[in-house]
Amino acid sequence: MRGMSGGSLQRCFHILLMGFQGSSGSSGALGIVDELGGQYEDTFNDVKRQILNYFTYKAVRTVLHQLYEMNPSQYTWFYNFIASNKPGDGKRFIRTLGKEKQELAERVMVTRLHLYGKWVKKCDHAEIYKEISDENLELMRERLMETCQMAIRRYQQRETWVTVALSVLTLKLFFFFHCCSDCPGTTLQKDKVVYDSKGPCCKHFP
């Protein structure tokens, strides 16, 4: 294709993705409408709207790629249109596009219907349910392992400090019973080493 590079196409795909995510909330994630303790919404209208918007986004991306290969002038125009009109709201995007270039709007509409038809044939609801369930279990297992590892590390740290304290105490007792207890002027009173006025005979104790 003359005058166009793969980098410009990638930039436009990035604009498309940001525009779609922007319609789903500031974080780019699909938000949960219901609040805890409220009545659960059984209609899932928000999910259907997101599906429609997403297939519009995929159709726009598909058409843009086709124009990149076959019609450079229309690609440039469509690229600039997308940059100014994010396809996050599919219905509004196509309505606005139809006022500018009706043939492109119709092409996007036909393409998104075609893509949805292909997806319906390939979509396995039982498989998706299983994937969600497996992913939930995996995440819970990971969190449980992290919690156990943190508990083990805390226990090991406490055990290390106890071991060090016991080692120091054992060392002091060893020095006392094998050295200071035999030295003149040194006595043990209530677990304390007491020296006479001449001072200690060794420097194992402060």
N, C-alpha and C positions, 0 to 999 in steps of 0.2 A: 504494500500500500504506500502511495506516494505521500510524503510530507507528514506521516504519522509514525510514532514509535510505540513499542510495546510499553514503555514507561508511562506514556500518556494514558493508555488504556487502563493500566493498573491504577493510576491516580483516579481515574473516573470511577472504577469499581470501588475504590476506597470511599469516594464521595457518596456513592450509592449506599454502601454499607452503613456509613455514618448517618445518612439521612433516614434509613430504615430504623436503626437503633434509636435515633433521637425521638422517634414517635412512640417508643416503648418506655420512656422514662429517662431521667437524667443519667442513670447508671447503664442504660442500654439493655437492661434485662426486662423480661416480661413480668409485669407487676401482678401481685395478688390483690384483687379488689376487696375480697371479704376480710373483715376484721375479726380477730379472735372473739368468740362469744356471740357473734352475729349469726344471722341466718345464711346458710350456704346457698350460693346462686347456682341453681341446677341448669339454667339455660346455656351457660358458657358462651354468651354472645361476645364477650371480649376475646375469647379464644378464636372464635370464627372470624372476627374482624382481623386479628393478627395473622391468621392463615391467609386471608384475602390480601392483606397488605404485603405479606412475604412473597406470595406468588406474583404479585405485581412487580415487586422488586426484582425477582428472578427473571421475569419477562423483559423488564427494562434492560437488565444486564445482557440477556440473550440477544435482544434486538440491537443493542449497542455494539456487541461483538460482531454481529452479522454486517452491520453498516461499516465497521472498521475494515472488514475484509472486502466489501463489495462497493461501497459508496462513500468515498472520503468526504465529500462536501456535506452530505447529510449527517455523517458521523460527527463532523466538527460542530454543526448546528446543534445536534442532539446532546453532545457533550456539554456545550455551554448552557443548554436548557436545563440539564440535570443539575449543573452546578448552581443554578439560580432557583430551581424548584426541586427540593428533595422529595424522593418518591416514598417517604414514610407513610403518608396517607394515600393509599393507592387510588381511591375514588377521586379525590381532589386533584391528584397528579394527572390522571388521565383526562379529567374534565378540562384542566388548564391546557394540557397538551393538545386536546382536540380543537381548542380555539386558535391555536397557532398552526398546527399541522395535523389535519384530520386523518390523513393516511397513516401517519406514524401512530396516532392514538389507536386507530383500528388494529394496526399491526401488534401493538402491545396487548390489546384486549384479546385478540385471537391467540397470541402466544401464551398468555397466562392461562387461558382456558385449556390449551393443549398440554401445557406443563402439569396442570392440576390433574387432568385426565390420566396422564402417565403415572403420576404419583399415586392416585387412587388404586390403580391396578397393581402397583408394587407394594403399597402400604399393607403391612401385616399388623393389625391392631394388637393381636395376642403377643406378637414378638416385641412390640413397643412396650406393652405392659410389663413383659418379662424383663426387658432392658432397664426400665425404671426401677422395678423391684430389686434386680441384681445390683444396680448402682447404689440404691439406698443401703442395701446390706453391706456393700463394699465400704461405703463411707462410714457406716456405723462401726464396722470392724476396724477400720483404720483409726478411728477416734478411740475405740476401746484399747487398741494396742498402744497408742500414744499415752493414754492415761496410765496403763500398767507400767510402761517404761519409765514414766515420770515418778511413779510410786517406788519403783525399784531403785532408781537413782537416789531418791530422798532417803530410802532405807539404807543404801550402801554408804551414803555420806554420814548418816548418824552412826552406823556401825564402825566406820573408820575413826570417827572422833572417840568413840568408846574404847576402841582398840588402842589408840594413842594414849588415852588417859590411863588405861590399865598398864600399859608398858612403862609409862613414867613412874607410876606408883610402885610397880614391881622393881624397877631399877633402884628407886630410893630405898625400898625395904632391903634389897640385896646389899647395898652399900652399908646400910646401918648394921645389919646382923653379921656381916662378914668383916666389917672394918671398925666402924665407930663404936659398936657395942663393946668391943674389946679394948678400946683406948681408955687410958686413965682420965678421969675428970669428965666422963660422958655418961649420962643416964637417960633413960626413956621414961617420961612422965606424961601420961594421958595422950599417947600417940605423938608426943613431941620430943625432939632431941634437945636436951638441956646440957649446957656446958658449965663447968665451974669457972671461977674467975680467971683461970689461966687461958681460957678459950679452947676452941676445938683442936683436936689433934690432926684433923685432915680437912680438906676443903670440899668434901662431897656435899655438904649442906651449907646453905648461906648463914 
